[in-house]
Amino acid sequence: MTRNVPDPPEALVRKHLQEVLDTCRETNKQPSVLMLARLLELTNTTFRRYPDIAREIADHRAAPPPLEAARPHMADSSPATRSSDDATAS
């Protein structure tokens, strides 16, 4: 028999959601409902009690990656670096 665990308050879930989103942004990973549910020690099914938050996570997953993440080799070349490289090549 499973024990009945009270749902965490939505404010706590949102606090942890922000932590997950920040970590995912730093590590260039996609956030997931399962990732947040595990952090809160909830099952994936129990987490369905927060449909708005699950939808927010889905929206983050569907959004295109930032330009820097999509093309990291372009983010490293600043105009100053490119100009000196172009002058050297001439």
Secondary structure by P-SEA (a helix, b strand, c coil): cccccccccaaaaaaaaaaaaaaaaaacbbbbaaaaaaaaccccccccccaaaaaaaaaaaaccccccccccccccccaaaaaaaaaaac
